[in-house]
Each structure stands twice: as structure tokens, then as C-alpha cells.
């Protein structure tokens, strides 16, 4: 009788495992050495992999997305994130923030200046007259330290960076973590958190370049995008917001319904497209951050059938079409990147918000927690 019960139990366990019930976790996280800095310090890679063949590789230099491999409508796997095959590329002057965690303040601050609690601060300048993505040595130019790696229903890695008081001109000692997680529902989640010991400003985002036909495959202008923003913040000649918030309805910036990226990108009547050499502007999703991520963008590639949905808690979304990729960068697969070979979607506080009270506050104070939650959902359409 005991033997029969054991046989039944083993058979039942096998059936449950076959059905995926009680099976070992399918999502995995594996650490390896990606390269070494000139001073010998190691840069690690953590590779997340799920049951559906999606593989995401993160590196500790800049807490970056180095590659994202996903299947097309027929199951063929391709890397859809622009980047470099080795650390030397990321250390080069030609690096365009590929996959980087950008901060302390993502996007631009006019003349690198802002006032907080009556004190004036001057940041490092690295984009014409302005400060961009944290200044000369932003978060993208540091080695982040791995604090946790988990496997299971959500395979994840958490990295930490401490930005000291005065870093690039910013006040306060800022402690930042970035947690990347991948689950078997084909969702990649990025969770940025930050705390400070003195009042400061914070705006951290991710700068992954996407090409859903595959990294190095050419232009993204035939891909279709929806952006859930009815307004935008126009910019001046140095790409600093004017302070106005204007409607996108009926303009080249209207992506409320799926529209081919390239349809209006060469509209010479659009002063904003001339300034940015293409799309490089902030869409207003809401006037303030929300507690739970909601859909802010969707991109579909008719050629491959790949689709991504982007969810975020942030009020703004910067859409950038790789306008400054100039043919001098050789990417992961050995192909040269040219203008519009990738697009970037950066959930964010509004650019230059510290200098525009109507844009909402970007101030973080002691005892408060800054958060930016970004979720990418991977899908395919069509196929056989």
C-alpha cells in the first residue's frame, strides 16, 4: 500500500511538473565578468533569462542594458537593444548613453543652473551651454555595485551607486538603487529608488536604444508608435523647454494612435524637428507622477511582428529617434549605427523642471523616497 502511494505521488509530481505546476523556477540570473576598467576593476554582467527565450544582459558600468534578445513572430531570436560587444565601446567618447541609467538629473538643465531653498547651484556643462544627463561624469560613467541577485518567478539584479555631496555640482549625498527583473510573463521591470541626506533634485531614467527589427538592421522609421500624451513641452534652439505646454493634436507630434515613426519626421515646417534633427522632445503624460505604472507608449514592428508596451509612473516621456548617431559607432553585431537606427523612450520628470515651477517639483528631501518604475512588456503579432 505504501509503495502504491509513493508511485502515485511520484506520478502526480511528474504530471504537475509537466504542466508547469510546482516546477523549478524557469527565470534565471547568472553573473559573469564583462570586462575590466583601465585600473583593473572588474565590470560584471548579469544575464536574466526566462522560459520564453527572452534574455536580458545588464552590466554594472552605468547600470546599463547591454542586450535584449527576443523572438520575432516566427520564434527567431534577435538582439533588439543597441550597444557594444565589449567594455571598450562603453568607455569610449563615442558612447551615446547606450542602455545607461542616466542621472542625477536625466535630460537637460539650462546653463547647468538651478536654485533650491534660496541657494544657487552650478552643474558641470556637457551639452553646448547646458548640463545633460547629470553632467560630465553622470551615473552612466560609474561602476555600480551589485547588492542582490535573485532567481525564481522574477529573476533580478539590484545595483547600488552612492553619489556624494557636490557630485557634478549637485547638493546632498544620494544613495541610488536600480533593480532589473524579468519574469515568465515577458515583462522587464526597472525600479529606480533614491534617498538623500540633504535637499537635492532627482530625475533618473533609462536610455536604452531600441530597434525591434534587430540591432544593426538599419532604420526604425517604418516601426509604428503610440504615445499616450496629448501635450508636449516645446524647446528653444539649445533644446531647453520654453516653459510652455502645448497640444500635439493635429501636429507631427501626435502619436495618440499608432503612427509610423517616419511619416512626419522630415516635416520641414516643424521648427522642433529641425532643432532636434528629428524627434527629441518630452511628451506630457500627466502633470505629476502616479503610484502605479500605466501604459505610456506602444511600439510595433510590422517586419518582425515584435511589439513592446511601455508602462511608467512618471509624468513625462522623452521620445528620441537616434538623431545624433552619425556613422562613427560600430555596434554589438559589427554593424555601423547611423541616424534613426534606434529609438529611445525615457520616462522622466520634465526637462529643466527645477527652472519651471509649472512643470512640477523634482526636489527630493531627507526622509523622502524617489522612485521611477518602468515596465516593458514584450509581445509578438502575427506569425505562423
Order of alpha helices (4+ residues) and beta strands (2+ residues): alpha-beta-beta-beta-beta-beta-alpha-beta-beta-beta-beta-beta-beta-beta-beta-beta-beta-beta-beta-beta-beta-beta-beta-alpha-beta-beta-beta-beta-beta-beta-beta-beta-beta
